[in-house]
Amino acid sequence: MNSDPDERFHLTLTAAGHRTMQGWWRSETVARRKFVAWIGSYGALPNARITLVDEETGIVLATWPQEA
């Protein structure tokens, strides 16, 4: 886990089995806005998967698409 408060909320985009993009934010609110924006921008990529993790707690806050 990451102890840097500027990199607490970690967003990852995986497409076609490869990590394509990632970003870190201090604010959960900003990270959640980016999560939604990434769905709109990159959700049509083959096998796209977007994950938001709280690096301080290790908890997955959101994933897209949601698992059934």
Secondary structure, DSSP 8 states (H G I E B T S, - for coil): ----GGG-EEEEEEETTEEEEEEEES-HHHHHHHHHHHHHHHTTSTT-EEEEEETTTTEEEEEES---
